[in-house]
Amino acid sequence: MDRKEDIRRAVEVMKNGGVILYPTDTIWGIGCDATNPEAVAKVYKIKHRDDSKALICLVDSDCRMQRYVRNVPEVAWDIIELATKPTTLILDNAVNLAPNLVAEDGSIAMRITNEPFSKELCYRFQKPIVSTSANISGEPAAQNYRDISEEILSAVDYVCEARRNEHKPHDPSSIIKLTENSTVTIIRK
């Protein structure tokens, strides 16, 4: 299957409230429509994760990020521009997202992906996509497709074909929390 068809199928599944497995700019992720509370609830259930722990979502551009965060702090753009590896920002005042995706303090963890497959997937979907590691909560994250457990594989509605044969180390993203008043806290390097 070619990349265009792979992305078309993944988008269709997410538009219908389904959950996908897909390669990201870091590790393999479980994804869904970040604006659909029922789909987000499915992801928590698949991971056996408490829904009080917020999930990351991916977007394809700074314009898309600004649709889902009220008042992105100016320092965020500097961090994004200067980052040497994928960097997730935890930003205050999330809007237009599934309520069960947003942390209790109203923040959201969001990352602009530059990896070709996940970037095109986000672009074609036209909304943020949940991106949480493809593992049961508390177990090691799946760096490559072959690391994903059968339990996870059988629980999702679609598994992307892209990068399934890849086998190399992948690191999770850096995580930086930014508050509205531009306080910067490094959560994970």
N, C-alpha and C positions, 0 to 999 in steps of 0.2 A: 504494500500500500504506500502511496506517495504521501509526502508531508501535508499537502493541501487537503487530501481526503481524511487523513488522520485528525487534523485540526477541525475539519468540518464535522466529523462524527463527535468529537469531544465537545464542541460548542453545542451541538444539537442535544446531547445528553444533559449538559448543564442548563440549557434553556428549559428543559422539561423537568428540572428539579433533581437531576441525578448527580452522582458523585463519580469523579474520575481519578485515575492515577496518572501522573505525568512527570516527566523530567523537568527540573527547574534550573535556575542559574546556580543552585547549590546542590541539594540532594533530591531524591525522588519525593514527590509530594502527593498528598491526598487533596483534591480540590473540588470546589463547587462554586455556585453563584453566591458571592459574598453579600448579596442583597436579599437572599431567600432564607428566611429563618428555618423552614422545614429542612432544606438541604444542609444548612449548617448543623442542625440537630443530628442529622444522619452521620455527619463527620465525627461529632463528639461520640456518638454511639459506636461507630466503627473502631475508634481509637480507645474506647473504654476510658474516656477522659471526662473529668468534671467540667461542666460548662461554665464554671466560674473562672477557668483559665482561658484567657482570650487566645485567639489564633491569629497568625500572620495572614495577610493577603497581598497578592501581587497585582501590579498594574503595569501598563506598557509605557507610560509617559508622565511627565510632571503635570500636564493638563488634566489627565485622568485623576491623579492624586488629589488635585485641588477640588475636584467635584465631591470628594468624600471626607475632606478635612476642612473645617472652617478655620481660616487664618493659619496657613502653614507658616511657621516662623522663618524669618529670613535666613537664619543660620542653617536651616535644613538644606537649602539649595547649595550652600558652600560645602556641606558634608557630602552631599550626593556628588558634586563635581570633583571633590578631592579624594573620594574613596577609591582605594586600590583593590577592593574585593566587594562582593555583594554586601550591602548594608541595609538592614531593616531599621526604620525609624518608628519609634512609638510616639505618636502625636496626639495632642489633646483635641477635644471637640470633634469627634467623628460624626458624620452626618450621612444620611441616605444608605446606611448599611443595615444588615440584619441585626436587631437588638441583641441577640444572643452571641454575636461576634464581637461586640464592643465590650471593653473592660468596664468594671463597675464605676471607675472614675471618669468614664466617657472617652477614654483614649482608644486608639487603634494602632496595631503594628502593621506597617505597610512598607513594601519595597518595590522600587522600579526595577524591573528585570531587563537585562540587556542580552541575555542568552537567546539565540535566534528562535528556538522552538517556543519557549514559554512567552517570549515577547510577542510573537505572531499570534499565539493562542489568546493572550490578553487583548491584543488589538482586534482580533476577529470577534471576540466575545463582547467587547465594548463595555465591560464592567469589571470591577475587581474580582479576582478569583482567589478563594481560600487556598493557602499553601501551608499545610502542616505536614511534618515528616510522616512518611509512609510506614508507620509502626504502631504497635499497641503502646499506649502511654506507659513510660517507664522502661521500655525495651530500647535497644540501640536503634538509631535511625538507619534507614536503608540508603546507603550511599549510591548503590547501583540497583538496577532492576532485579538482578539475581538475588539480592539481599532481602527482598520483600517477602514476608511470610504468606503462606497459603491462605491464612485467615483473612488477611487484608485483601489479597488478590480476589478472593471469592466474595468479598463484601461490597465491592464497588460495582458501578454500572458500566464503566468503560475503562480499559487500560490502553493508554496510548502506545503506539508502535515505536515511536521515536526513541533512539538511544538505548534500546533494550540490550544490545550486545556490548555496550560500553562497560569496561571494568577498570576503574581508576579511582583513587581516593578523592573524595569531595568533602569540603568543610562546610559547616553551617554558616550562615551569614553573621556578620557583626550585628549587634543590636545596640542602638543608642536611643535613649529616651530624651525627648525635647519637650519642654513645657512652653506654654504660651509666652512666658516672659523670657524665653530663650535659655533656661537652665539646661545644661547638657550633662547627662549621666550615662556613662558607658556600662551597659548591662553585660555584654559579651563581646570580647575583642575578636 
